[in-house]
């Protein structure tokens, strides 16, 4: 039986490793790792995300924030 959220690709990445929705880079998600806080909480909030779009890596999140900043 395949776990919920499993891609079935046979990947050996740990459960807290997430793939960036923009560039595909692997990064650690604090929420998925069971931490009280995630690294992304230190960044300003973006405007409403596209539902189901997923998280961005630190580099892409920074670029997205810069793109939204006038």
DATA-V169251 format. One line per field, one symbol per residue. phi: phi as a letter, one per 40 degrees, with the letter a starting at -180 (. if undefined). psi: psi as a letter, one per 30 degrees, with the letter a starting at -180 (. if undefined). burial: I if it has 24 or more other ideal C-beta (glycine too) atoms within 12 Angstrom, else O. Layout:
phi: ???
psi: ???
burial: ???
This chain:
phi: .cccgccgcgcbccdccbbcccbgccaccccccgccbbdcccbccccdccdgcgcbcdcccccccccccc
psi: kklkfkfgfgkgklffklkkfefgkklkjeeffglellefffllkllklkkgflllleeeeeeeeeefk.
burial: OOOOOOOOOOOOOOOOOIIIOOOOOOIIIOOOOOOOOOOIOOOOOOOOOOOOOOIIIIOIIOOIOOOOOO
